[in-house]
Amino acid sequence: MRVELVTVGDELLLGDTVNGNAAWLGQRLAEAGATVTRSVVVGDEKDVIIEAVTTALQRADAVITTGGLGGTYDDLTRDALAEAAGVALIRDPELEARLRERVAAADQVLAEMALRMTEVPEGARILPNPAGSAPGLRVELPAGVVYALPGVPREMRAITIDSVLPELGAGPADVLTVRRTLRTAGLWETVLAARLAPVEAMEGVRLAYLPEPAEVKVRITATGPDADALLARADKLTRELLGTAVYGEGDEGLDRVVHRLLAERSATVAAAESLTGGLIGAELTAMPGSSATYVGGVVVYATRLKHELLGVPEGLLAEHGAVHPDVAAAMAEGVRDRLGASYGVAVTGVAGPEAQDGHPVGTVYVAVAGPQGQPFVTSPSLPVPRSGGEARAPIRRMTVVHALDLLRRVLLGMDAGPWTDPSGHDREESG
Amino acid sequence: MRVELVTVGDELLLGDTVNGNAAWLGQRLAEAGATVTRSVVVGDEKDVIIEAVTTALQRADAVITTGGLGGTYDDLTRDALAEAAGVALIRDPELEARLRERVAAADQVLAEMALRMTEVPEGARILPNPAGSAPGLRVELPAGVVYALPGVPREMRAITIDSVLPELGAGPADVLTVRRTLRTAGLWETVLAARLAPVEAMEGVRLAYLPEPAEVKVRITATGPDADALLARADKLTRELLGTAVYGEGDEGLDRVVHRLLAERSATVAAAESLTGGLIGAELTAMPGSSATYVGGVVVYATRLKHELLGVPEGLLAEHGAVHPDVAAAMAEGVRDRLGASYGVAVTGVAGPEAQDGHPVGTVYVAVAGPQGQPFVTSPSLPVPRSGGEARAPIRRMTVVHALDLLRRVLLGMDAGPWTDPSGHDREESG
């Protein structure tokens, strides 16, 4: 099943909104066995919407549109589809009743405009919207079927799961292609690719590398009559070649892996942060149930707080400043002890844009203190973009990944270093 | 100047990557006076790339492609443009020398594949890449000009700023349209729209509402021979109608506004977080120079830490639990005093997916303690998606926005409440 996406909205062309709906739909459809073959963004112009949808249907088995179903003057997808189908828009009494209820329940006044959300192209099927007022619409055009969904992500997702995926699920053409994504940290993309040459060489196997700050996802695609077994072999070989760099697969990010490893050990963690400002704590609390393994943390942005809140020796700070491996180690032990966790993770470094105490931008020390023994400390070398201002966000993000991955390695009793630079690809490759 | 974007990459169609490049280009081009009229994503197939680029050139004055310029087998944009131009790919000696230098400097071995990055369609102009190995390319096709840029965001941005924007800047057709975006917090989109009816009614003025969790951006577009003066009048009227809900404009987010207000008062802030897990600290440290106004914070995820680290009375926690306005107030005073800041901001609440101590998901208390006097406490009512799992991230984000906005209002001596629900649009509108 080949699907094309048509996203409607001036705000996307102007860059006020990033097209997260297209990415989400791409993932869900791929999981369901359908393939998104093209994705286009057009503005709020009825004729352009009609042209984009009809052109897409000439290539694809189905088209999904998002956006342009609201109740304001610039929401034109509904009108475009009615015109493309050559039918009229008819107000649906049930939709109108439900809208009036919702508006009354919210103590709002119903804007006359909003009633447009209750109009349906004649013959179209209503796809119920459990999260909002504008329903999705399934419209049959001469060239094929269109699923029109609202642009509000939560509503789009709910309708897709309830009404679209069941109809666009795997067709026979897709059964022979299977995919899996392995997640790695700690290796350059270039190093990964070199190591995985034997997998690249496997008949019917394709690899794609998806770099993110300090991480690389490796997507394995196996095609053929025996795709599942082929994928299993490629997966096994990939893991053998990459070793401890593989931390998980699919949607399981480092935060969930660390949470699972801690929970399996009935252990907890506390975080001491400086340059990351709280991002490590935010990452460790992103998933439901995180309170079972994360007790809390401190952000010691001002140097004096490293002593006051964590007991980092003043002499150490006076001699070396805040950016030093011994300071990271003392922070990890301090936050573990003072917050009463079994593990302490700590970071200190220079996010930029200016160097600090003579340490260049990108200097980072990451430490993990376990229940006993010396803390583990690493100093990943982070690539620094030419512009200091641009460096800040990626350096903070890479530091979070290195910290969580060091914690993972300590929990698994792995060698904690030496590190290669997982973001080297930014300097060696493009495109 | 009408520009169409062609983004190349299977990973975007599969949803492994969100198309942030298109959003960034849309913003920069709009600022430069050019208009992105369409944006398409295609996979790594040479023929499809050729078709997409040539079709786009039939509609637009220029096309910008991103992605597919790297050195691996699936990077095909370079080949596609050479074929579309009917010319050969020729290796550029300077590019090759520079690549070999970069690889040697990084102690890497040059993969033969990587040399593809040094090939240029005959007659194309090289757009230097200050941040990576694959240069941009300016290729003249029969139907018009194509700017081909790498997909790595930092490299794409650098080449765009250095080599593309200077050529695609404002043409006479665009001089008569000007835009400004005002940023608001604390009002529903529906309430904003109702209040701004007089602005909507202005001849030559268009408004667009760009909702984000707990925030709404209002983009004012003025068109006509006197566009600048018209925009100024619309801006003035909008601010009068929205009052304190307008916190800034353009790219200045709440974090920068709060940082500026604190700096103007030579004041500092410390943050005490629970459900946000560190996101408030991360937000307050996102911009360079934040150490001038942010001293640090604590994440008291475990209830006992609210007492141990912040001195919240144990009796209060025993009687009311952790989710209570008095707890939020005590947290704000505690973090202000213990971290030695002039202001303390604190949040406590239920991010879900389960209710806590009988408080439903979405119950949130936000407090700000100033240099003297009672802390300000508010309890914004947050919309909760039907699925508890989905609620967590938006509730955390909305809590961050409410906390920063309460701090802003306190710094400006504004009325801190009562709050309306800035995210009501999710429940009342779609599309």
Boltz contact constraints between the chains, C-beta under 6 A:
constraints:
  - contact:
      token1: [A, 11]
      token2: [B, 210]
      max_distance: 6.0
  - contact:
      token1: [A, 13]
      token2: [B, 26]
      max_distance: 6.0
  - contact:
      token1: [A, 13]
      token2: [B, 36]
      max_distance: 6.0
  - contact:
      token1: [A, 14]
      token2: [B, 26]
      max_distance: 6.0
  - contact:
      token1: [A, 14]
      token2: [B, 30]
      max_distance: 6.0
  - contact:
      token1: [A, 15]
      token2: [B, 23]
      max_distance: 6.0
  - contact:
      token1: [A, 15]
      token2: [B, 26]
      max_distance: 6.0
  - contact:
      token1: [A, 15]
      token2: [B, 27]
      max_distance: 6.0
  - contact:
      token1: [A, 16]
      token2: [B, 210]
      max_distance: 6.0
  - contact:
      token1: [A, 18]
      token2: [B, 18]
      max_distance: 6.0
  - contact:
      token1: [A, 18]
      token2: [B, 20]
      max_distance: 6.0
  - contact:
      token1: [A, 18]
      token2: [B, 23]
      max_distance: 6.0
  - contact:
      token1: [A, 19]
      token2: [B, 19]
      max_distance: 6.0
  - contact:
      token1: [A, 20]
      token2: [B, 18]
      max_distance: 6.0
  - contact:
      token1: [A, 23]
      token2: [B, 15]
      max_distance: 6.0
  - contact:
      token1: [A, 23]
      token2: [B, 18]
      max_distance: 6.0
  - contact:
      token1: [A, 26]
      token2: [B, 13]
      max_distance: 6.0
  - contact:
      token1: [A, 26]
      token2: [B, 14]
      max_distance: 6.0
  - contact:
      token1: [A, 26]
      token2: [B, 15]
      max_distance: 6.0
  - contact:
      token1: [A, 27]
      token2: [B, 15]
      max_distance: 6.0
  - contact:
      token1: [A, 30]
      token2: [B, 14]
      max_distance: 6.0
  - contact:
      token1: [A, 36]
      token2: [B, 13]
      max_distance: 6.0
  - contact:
      token1: [A, 38]
      token2: [B, 42]
      max_distance: 6.0
  - contact:
      token1: [A, 39]
      token2: [B, 41]
      max_distance: 6.0
  - contact:
      token1: [A, 40]
      token2: [B, 40]
      max_distance: 6.0
  - contact:
      token1: [A, 41]
      token2: [B, 39]
      max_distance: 6.0
  - contact:
      token1: [A, 42]
      token2: [B, 38]
      max_distance: 6.0
  - contact:
      token1: [A, 68]
      token2: [B, 431]
      max_distance: 6.0
  - contact:
      token1: [A, 69]
      token2: [B, 430]
      max_distance: 6.0
  - contact:
      token1: [A, 69]
      token2: [B, 431]
      max_distance: 6.0
  - contact:
      token1: [A, 70]
      token2: [B, 429]
      max_distance: 6.0
  - contact:
      token1: [A, 70]
      token2: [B, 430]
      max_distance: 6.0
  - contact:
      token1: [A, 70]
      token2: [B, 431]
      max_distance: 6.0
  - contact:
      token1: [A, 75]
      token2: [B, 431]
      max_distance: 6.0
  - contact:
      token1: [A, 130]
      token2: [B, 386]
      max_distance: 6.0
  - contact:
      token1: [A, 132]
      token2: [B, 430]
      max_distance: 6.0
  - contact:
      token1: [A, 133]
      token2: [B, 430]
      max_distance: 6.0
  - contact:
      token1: [A, 134]
      token2: [B, 430]
      max_distance: 6.0
  - contact:
      token1: [A, 134]
      token2: [B, 431]
      max_distance: 6.0
  - contact:
      token1: [A, 150]
      token2: [B, 430]
      max_distance: 6.0
  - contact:
      token1: [A, 150]
      token2: [B, 431]
      max_distance: 6.0
  - contact:
      token1: [A, 151]
      token2: [B, 431]
      max_distance: 6.0
  - contact:
      token1: [A, 152]
      token2: [B, 430]
      max_distance: 6.0
  - contact:
      token1: [A, 154]
      token2: [B, 385]
      max_distance: 6.0
  - contact:
      token1: [A, 155]
      token2: [B, 430]
      max_distance: 6.0
  - contact:
      token1: [A, 210]
      token2: [B, 11]
      max_distance: 6.0
  - contact:
      token1: [A, 210]
      token2: [B, 16]
      max_distance: 6.0
  - contact:
      token1: [A, 277]
      token2: [B, 281]
      max_distance: 6.0
  - contact:
      token1: [A, 277]
      token2: [B, 282]
      max_distance: 6.0
  - contact:
      token1: [A, 277]
      token2: [B, 285]
      max_distance: 6.0
  - contact:
      token1: [A, 278]
      token2: [B, 278]
      max_distance: 6.0
  - contact:
      token1: [A, 278]
      token2: [B, 281]
      max_distance: 6.0
  - contact:
      token1: [A, 278]
      token2: [B, 282]
      max_distance: 6.0
  - contact:
      token1: [A, 279]
      token2: [B, 282]
      max_distance: 6.0
  - contact:
      token1: [A, 281]
      token2: [B, 277]
      max_distance: 6.0
  - contact:
      token1: [A, 281]
      token2: [B, 278]
      max_distance: 6.0
  - contact:
      token1: [A, 281]
      token2: [B, 299]
      max_distance: 6.0
  - contact:
      token1: [A, 282]
      token2: [B, 277]
      max_distance: 6.0
  - contact:
      token1: [A, 282]
      token2: [B, 278]
      max_distance: 6.0
  - contact:
      token1: [A, 282]
      token2: [B, 279]
      max_distance: 6.0
  - contact:
      token1: [A, 282]
      token2: [B, 282]
      max_distance: 6.0
  - contact:
      token1: [A, 285]
      token2: [B, 277]
      max_distance: 6.0
  - contact:
      token1: [A, 288]
      token2: [B, 353]
      max_distance: 6.0
  - contact:
      token1: [A, 291]
      token2: [B, 301]
      max_distance: 6.0
  - contact:
      token1: [A, 294]
      token2: [B, 301]
      max_distance: 6.0
  - contact:
      token1: [A, 295]
      token2: [B, 301]
      max_distance: 6.0
  - contact:
      token1: [A, 295]
      token2: [B, 302]
      max_distance: 6.0
  - contact:
      token1: [A, 296]
      token2: [B, 299]
      max_distance: 6.0
  - contact:
      token1: [A, 296]
      token2: [B, 300]
      max_distance: 6.0
  - contact:
      token1: [A, 296]
      token2: [B, 301]
      max_distance: 6.0
  - contact:
      token1: [A, 296]
      token2: [B, 302]
      max_distance: 6.0
  - contact:
      token1: [A, 296]
      token2: [B, 305]
      max_distance: 6.0
  - contact:
      token1: [A, 297]
      token2: [B, 299]
      max_distance: 6.0
  - contact:
      token1: [A, 298]
      token2: [B, 298]
      max_distance: 6.0
  - contact:
      token1: [A, 299]
      token2: [B, 281]
      max_distance: 6.0
  - contact:
      token1: [A, 299]
      token2: [B, 296]
      max_distance: 6.0
  - contact:
      token1: [A, 299]
      token2: [B, 297]
      max_distance: 6.0
  - contact:
      token1: [A, 300]
      token2: [B, 296]
      max_distance: 6.0
  - contact:
      token1: [A, 301]
      token2: [B, 291]
      max_distance: 6.0
  - contact:
      token1: [A, 301]
      token2: [B, 294]
      max_distance: 6.0
  - contact:
      token1: [A, 301]
      token2: [B, 295]
      max_distance: 6.0
  - contact:
      token1: [A, 301]
      token2: [B, 296]
      max_distance: 6.0
  - contact:
      token1: [A, 302]
      token2: [B, 295]
      max_distance: 6.0
  - contact:
      token1: [A, 302]
      token2: [B, 296]
      max_distance: 6.0
  - contact:
      token1: [A, 305]
      token2: [B, 296]
      max_distance: 6.0
  - contact:
      token1: [A, 353]
      token2: [B, 288]
      max_distance: 6.0
  - contact:
      token1: [A, 385]
      token2: [B, 154]
      max_distance: 6.0
  - contact:
      token1: [A, 386]
      token2: [B, 130]
      max_distance: 6.0
  - contact:
      token1: [A, 429]
      token2: [B, 70]
      max_distance: 6.0
  - contact:
      token1: [A, 430]
      token2: [B, 69]
      max_distance: 6.0
  - contact:
      token1: [A, 430]
      token2: [B, 70]
      max_distance: 6.0
  - contact:
      token1: [A, 430]
      token2: [B, 132]
      max_distance: 6.0
  - contact:
      token1: [A, 430]
      token2: [B, 133]
      max_distance: 6.0
  - contact:
      token1: [A, 430]
      token2: [B, 134]
      max_distance: 6.0
  - contact:
      token1: [A, 430]
      token2: [B, 150]
      max_distance: 6.0
  - contact:
      token1: [A, 430]
      token2: [B, 152]
      max_distance: 6.0
  - contact:
      token1: [A, 430]
      token2: [B, 155]
      max_distance: 6.0
  - contact:
      token1: [A, 431]
      token2: [B, 68]
      max_distance: 6.0
  - contact:
      token1: [A, 431]
      token2: [B, 69]
      max_distance: 6.0
  - contact:
      token1: [A, 431]
      token2: [B, 70]
      max_distance: 6.0
  - contact:
      token1: [A, 431]
      token2: [B, 75]
      max_distance: 6.0
  - contact:
      token1: [A, 431]
      token2: [B, 134]
      max_distance: 6.0
  - contact:
      token1: [A, 431]
      token2: [B, 150]
      max_distance: 6.0
  - contact:
      token1: [A, 431]
      token2: [B, 151]
      max_distance: 6.0
